[in-house]
């Protein structure tokens, strides 16, 4: 990967401004511990022409589609009108540029209804993907050959990544930062944008379900309490007791607030903590496993493999943050 990863964001007529700004905000502000930017994010359109947004104004990209030819990552922002969402067609020049980028090994992504553009270009045939739940039925009508998962926040299928709507684009971009440069850089980008640093891709989209009243959103203190005890056994009964609720009520409220079960949330926090320890310390893997509440090195290996598909030792070699003046030697791995 080059020192500054070039990201081309494709804007088409009907572009959703939020989706267009997400890569610029999240990827464009990702920095290492020395303040060096990790990505160079630029906007392009067919012919470099101004494009109409869904919000009643136009944006004027500085580049044409030739930007895609040299980009490391290509992101198609969501659109709310036009051929891809209307009849499943796309400008042949756009389709060709996206297919060529994918063929040469660039990472190709979409935010929200940008998945319609990728599908219209033929890139998602027989591949898993997602889009905004509101558009899911329309998407399946136009592109039945795509393996659409309408419930998840994002899908990472290696060289092709798609996200659900609006805020899920933030989750996908943070996931990309974390994959490219590790949790420390991703967490720093999240803090700059004042957003949660991690929501796993398999977490459910928030689909027409009632939101809890502010007075009912009472579990943040319990989550903070649990975060301070990741190295200890924590049962559902103990967490519910801390919140002064029955297990049934606690589980229901927890799902309303986070979108996942308490057990799944707790496991993800432990895996995230283990990743941070692997990145920032030389602790042996057995110690990392104990401190993160995953038990043994074998348990850590299994959960890390299930989550991101790599072993602890490989993860540490890739993302270890070595302080200046050290020799970079890490602890034992598995």
C-alpha positions as CSV (number, residue, x, y, z in Angstrom):
1,X,0.0,0.0,0.0
2,X,1.3,3.4,-0.9
3,X,2.2,5.9,1.9
4,X,-0.9,7.9,1.1
5,X,-3.7,5.7,-0.2
6,X,-5.6,7.4,-3.1
7,X,-9.4,7.2,-2.8
8,X,-11.6,8.2,-5.7
9,X,-15.2,9.0,-4.7
10,X,-17.7,8.8,-7.6
11,X,-20.5,11.3,-7.7
12,X,-23.4,10.8,-10.1
13,X,-26.5,12.8,-10.6
14,X,-28.9,12.3,-7.7
15,X,-26.0,11.9,-5.3
16,X,-26.8,11.9,-1.5
17,X,-24.7,14.7,0.0
18,X,-24.2,12.8,3.3
19,X,-22.8,9.8,1.5
20,X,-20.5,11.9,-0.6
21,X,-19.1,13.6,2.4
22,X,-18.6,10.4,4.5
23,X,-15.4,9.2,2.9
24,X,-13.9,12.7,2.9
25,X,-14.7,13.1,6.6
26,X,-13.7,9.6,7.8
27,X,-10.9,8.6,5.5
28,X,-9.7,12.1,4.8
29,X,-9.1,12.8,8.5
30,X,-7.5,9.4,9.3
31,X,-4.0,10.1,10.7
32,X,-1.3,8.2,12.4
33,X,0.2,9.0,15.8
34,X,2.4,11.7,14.1
35,X,-0.5,13.4,12.5
36,X,0.3,12.2,8.9
37,X,-2.8,11.6,6.8
38,X,-3.2,8.0,5.6
39,X,-5.6,8.7,2.7
40,X,-5.9,11.2,-0.1
41,X,-9.6,11.5,-0.9
42,X,-10.7,13.1,-4.2
43,X,-14.1,13.4,-5.9
44,X,-14.8,12.6,-9.6
45,X,-17.7,12.6,-12.0
46,X,-18.2,11.7,-15.6
47,X,-16.3,14.4,-17.5
48,X,-15.6,16.2,-14.3
49,X,-19.0,17.8,-14.7
50,X,-21.1,19.3,-11.9
51,X,-23.7,16.8,-10.6
52,X,-27.1,17.5,-9.1
53,X,-27.6,16.3,-5.5
54,X,-30.9,15.1,-4.1
55,X,-30.9,18.2,-1.8
56,X,-31.5,20.8,-4.5
57,X,-27.9,22.0,-5.2
58,X,-25.0,20.9,-7.4
59,X,-21.5,19.9,-6.6
60,X,-18.5,20.5,-8.9
61,X,-15.9,17.7,-8.6
62,X,-12.4,18.5,-9.6
63,X,-11.7,15.3,-11.5
64,X,-13.2,13.2,-14.3
65,X,-13.4,9.4,-14.3
66,X,-9.7,9.2,-15.2
67,X,-9.1,9.5,-11.5
68,X,-10.4,6.0,-11.1
69,X,-7.6,4.6,-13.2
70,X,-5.0,5.3,-10.5
71,X,-7.1,5.0,-7.3
72,X,-6.3,2.4,-4.7
73,X,-9.9,2.4,-3.6
74,X,-13.0,3.5,-5.5
75,X,-16.2,4.5,-3.6
76,X,-19.5,5.1,-5.2
77,X,-21.7,7.4,-3.2
78,X,-25.4,6.8,-2.8
79,X,-27.9,8.2,-5.3
80,X,-31.7,8.9,-5.0
81,X,-32.6,9.1,-8.6
82,X,-31.3,8.2,-12.1
83,X,-30.9,5.1,-14.1
84,X,-29.3,2.7,-11.6
85,X,-32.2,3.1,-9.1
86,X,-34.9,3.7,-11.8
87,X,-34.3,0.9,-14.3
88,X,-31.0,-0.7,-13.4
89,X,-28.9,1.0,-16.0
90,X,-25.8,3.0,-15.6
91,X,-23.7,5.3,-17.9
92,X,-21.5,2.8,-19.9
93,X,-18.4,5.0,-19.2
94,X,-19.0,4.7,-15.5
95,X,-19.6,0.9,-15.7
96,X,-16.4,0.5,-17.7
97,X,-14.3,2.5,-15.3
98,X,-15.5,0.6,-12.3
99,X,-15.0,-2.8,-14.0
100,X,-11.5,-1.8,-15.1
101,X,-10.6,-0.6,-11.6
102,X,-11.9,-3.9,-10.1
103,X,-10.0,-6.0,-12.7
104,X,-6.7,-4.3,-12.0
105,X,-7.1,-5.0,-8.2
106,X,-8.5,-1.8,-6.8
107,X,-10.9,-2.1,-3.9
108,X,-14.4,-1.1,-5.0
109,X,-17.0,0.1,-2.5
110,X,-20.4,1.6,-2.3
111,X,-22.3,3.6,0.3
112,X,-26.1,3.1,0.6
113,X,-27.7,3.1,-2.9
114,X,-24.3,3.3,-4.6
115,X,-24.7,-0.5,-4.6
116,X,-27.2,0.0,-7.4
117,X,-24.4,1.4,-9.5
118,X,-22.0,-1.5,-8.7
119,X,-24.8,-4.0,-9.5
120,X,-25.7,-2.2,-12.8
121,X,-22.0,-2.4,-13.8
122,X,-22.2,-6.2,-13.2
123,X,-19.7,-6.2,-10.3
124,X,-22.1,-7.7,-7.7
125,X,-23.3,-10.7,-9.7
126,X,-23.5,-13.7,-7.4
127,X,-21.7,-11.7,-4.7
128,X,-23.0,-10.8,-1.2
129,X,-24.0,-7.2,-0.8
130,X,-26.3,-4.8,1.1
131,X,-28.0,-1.5,0.7
132,X,-30.4,0.8,2.6
133,X,-33.3,-1.3,3.8
134,X,-35.8,1.2,2.3
135,X,-34.4,0.3,-1.2
136,X,-33.9,-3.4,-0.6
137,X,-37.0,-4.6,-2.4
138,X,-36.4,-2.4,-5.4
139,X,-32.8,-3.6,-5.5
140,X,-33.9,-7.3,-5.5
141,X,-36.4,-6.6,-8.3
142,X,-33.7,-5.1,-10.5
143,X,-30.8,-7.3,-9.6
144,X,-32.0,-10.8,-8.5
145,X,-28.6,-12.2,-9.3
146,X,-27.0,-10.4,-6.3
147,X,-27.0,-12.1,-2.9
148,X,-28.6,-9.2,-1.0
149,X,-28.5,-9.1,2.7
150,X,-31.0,-6.4,3.6
151,X,-30.4,-6.5,7.4
152,X,-26.7,-5.9,8.0
153,X,-24.8,-2.6,8.3
154,X,-22.2,-3.5,5.7
155,X,-20.7,-6.4,3.8
156,X,-17.0,-6.9,3.3
157,X,-16.5,-9.4,0.5
158,X,-12.8,-8.7,0.1
159,X,-12.4,-6.6,-3.1
160,X,-16.0,-5.5,-3.1
161,X,-17.6,-3.8,-0.1
162,X,-21.1,-2.3,0.3
163,X,-22.9,-0.5,3.1
164,X,-26.4,0.2,4.2
165,X,-27.8,3.7,4.4
166,X,-26.5,7.0,5.8
167,X,-24.7,6.2,9.1
168,X,-23.7,2.8,8.0
169,X,-21.4,4.4,5.5
170,X,-19.5,5.7,8.5
171,X,-19.2,2.2,9.9
172,X,-17.9,0.9,6.6
173,X,-15.3,3.6,6.2
174,X,-14.1,3.1,9.8
175,X,-13.9,-0.6,9.1
176,X,-11.7,0.1,6.1
177,X,-9.4,2.3,8.1
178,X,-9.2,-0.4,10.8
179,X,-8.4,-3.0,8.2
180,X,-5.8,-0.9,6.4
181,X,-4.1,0.8,9.4
182,X,-5.3,-0.8,12.6
183,X,-7.6,0.1,15.5
184,X,-5.6,3.1,16.8
185,X,-5.9,5.0,13.5
186,X,-9.6,4.1,13.2
187,X,-10.4,5.1,16.7
188,X,-8.6,8.4,16.2
189,X,-10.7,9.1,13.1
190,X,-13.8,8.2,15.0
191,X,-13.0,10.6,17.8
192,X,-12.4,13.4,15.3
193,X,-15.8,12.8,13.9
194,X,-17.4,12.2,17.4
195,X,-18.9,8.9,16.3
196,X,-18.7,5.4,17.8
197,X,-15.5,3.7,16.8
198,X,-17.0,0.4,15.9
199,X,-20.2,-1.3,15.0
200,X,-19.7,-4.7,13.5
201,X,-21.0,-5.2,9.9
202,X,-23.4,-8.0,10.9
203,X,-25.2,-5.7,13.3
204,X,-28.8,-5.2,12.2
205,X,-30.0,-2.1,10.4
206,X,-32.5,-0.1,12.4
207,X,-35.6,-1.0,10.4
208,X,-38.9,0.7,11.4
209,X,-38.7,-0.3,15.0
210,X,-39.8,2.0,17.8
211,X,-36.9,3.9,19.5
212,X,-36.7,3.8,23.3
213,X,-37.8,7.0,25.1
214,X,-34.8,9.0,26.4
215,X,-35.9,8.1,30.0
216,X,-35.7,4.4,29.0
217,X,-32.2,4.6,27.6
218,X,-30.6,3.6,30.9
219,X,-28.0,1.1,30.0
220,X,-25.0,3.3,29.1
221,X,-23.8,3.1,32.8
222,X,-24.0,-0.7,32.7
223,X,-22.1,-0.9,29.4
224,X,-19.4,1.4,30.9
225,X,-19.3,-0.8,34.0
226,X,-18.9,-3.9,31.8
227,X,-16.1,-2.3,29.8
228,X,-14.1,-2.0,33.0
229,X,-14.5,-5.7,33.7
230,X,-13.7,-7.3,30.4
231,X,-11.1,-9.6,32.0
232,X,-13.6,-11.0,34.4
233,X,-16.5,-13.5,33.8
234,X,-19.7,-11.5,33.3
235,X,-23.0,-13.2,33.2
236,X,-26.2,-11.9,31.7
237,X,-27.7,-12.0,35.3
238,X,-24.9,-9.9,36.6
239,X,-25.3,-7.2,33.9
240,X,-29.0,-7.2,34.4
241,X,-28.5,-6.9,38.2
242,X,-26.2,-3.9,37.7
243,X,-29.0,-2.2,35.7
244,X,-31.6,-3.2,38.4
245,X,-33.7,-5.0,35.8
246,X,-34.9,-8.5,35.2
247,X,-33.0,-10.5,32.6
248,X,-35.9,-10.3,30.2
249,X,-36.3,-6.6,30.4
250,X,-32.5,-6.0,30.3
251,X,-32.1,-8.1,27.2
252,X,-35.0,-6.3,25.4
253,X,-33.7,-2.8,26.4
254,X,-30.1,-3.7,25.4
255,X,-31.2,-4.8,21.9
256,X,-33.3,-1.6,21.6
257,X,-30.2,0.5,22.4
258,X,-27.5,-1.3,20.6
259,X,-29.2,-3.5,18.0
260,X,-27.4,-6.7,19.3
261,X,-27.7,-9.1,22.3
262,X,-25.7,-8.4,25.5
263,X,-23.6,-11.5,24.8
264,X,-22.7,-10.5,21.3
265,X,-21.9,-6.9,22.4
266,X,-19.7,-8.2,25.2
267,X,-17.8,-10.5,22.9
268,X,-17.2,-7.7,20.4
269,X,-15.8,-5.5,23.2
270,X,-13.4,-8.2,24.3
271,X,-12.2,-8.8,20.7
272,X,-11.7,-5.1,20.2
273,X,-9.7,-4.9,23.5
274,X,-7.6,-7.8,22.4
275,X,-6.9,-6.1,19.1
276,X,-5.9,-2.9,20.9
277,X,-3.5,-4.9,23.2
278,X,-2.0,-6.7,20.2
279,X,-1.4,-3.4,18.5
280,X,0.0,-1.4,21.4
281,X,1.8,-3.8,23.7
282,X,4.3,-6.6,23.6
283,X,2.3,-8.8,26.0
284,X,2.3,-12.5,25.2
285,X,-0.8,-13.7,23.5
286,X,-1.8,-15.8,26.5
287,X,-1.8,-12.6,28.6
288,X,-3.8,-10.6,26.0
289,X,-6.4,-13.4,26.0
290,X,-6.8,-13.3,29.8
291,X,-6.9,-9.5,30.0
292,X,-9.5,-9.3,27.3
293,X,-11.7,-12.0,28.8
294,X,-11.3,-14.5,26.0
295,X,-9.7,-17.1,28.3
296,X,-6.8,-18.8,26.5
297,X,-4.6,-18.2,23.5
298,X,-6.8,-20.8,21.6
299,X,-9.9,-18.8,22.5
300,X,-8.4,-15.6,21.3
301,X,-7.2,-17.3,18.1
302,X,-10.7,-18.6,17.4
303,X,-12.5,-15.4,18.0
304,X,-10.0,-13.3,16.0
305,X,-10.2,-15.7,13.2
306,X,-14.0,-15.6,13.2
307,X,-14.0,-11.8,13.3
308,X,-11.4,-10.7,10.9
309,X,-9.9,-13.9,9.5
310,X,-6.4,-13.7,10.8
311,X,-4.4,-15.2,13.7
312,X,-3.2,-13.0,16.6
313,X,0.5,-13.2,15.4
314,X,-0.4,-12.1,11.9
315,X,-2.6,-9.3,13.2
316,X,0.2,-8.1,15.5
317,X,2.8,-8.2,12.7
318,X,0.5,-6.1,10.5
319,X,-0.8,-3.5,13.0
320,X,1.8,-3.4,15.8
321,X,2.4,0.3,16.7
322,X,6.2,0.5,17.5
323,X,7.3,3.5,19.6
324,X,10.2,5.4,18.2
325,X,13.6,4.3,19.4
326,X,12.6,0.6,19.9
327,X,13.6,-2.4,17.9
328,X,10.1,-3.4,17.1
329,X,10.2,-6.8,18.8
330,X,6.8,-8.1,19.7
331,X,5.8,-10.7,22.2
332,X,5.0,-14.3,21.4
333,X,2.2,-15.2,19.0
334,X,0.2,-18.1,17.9
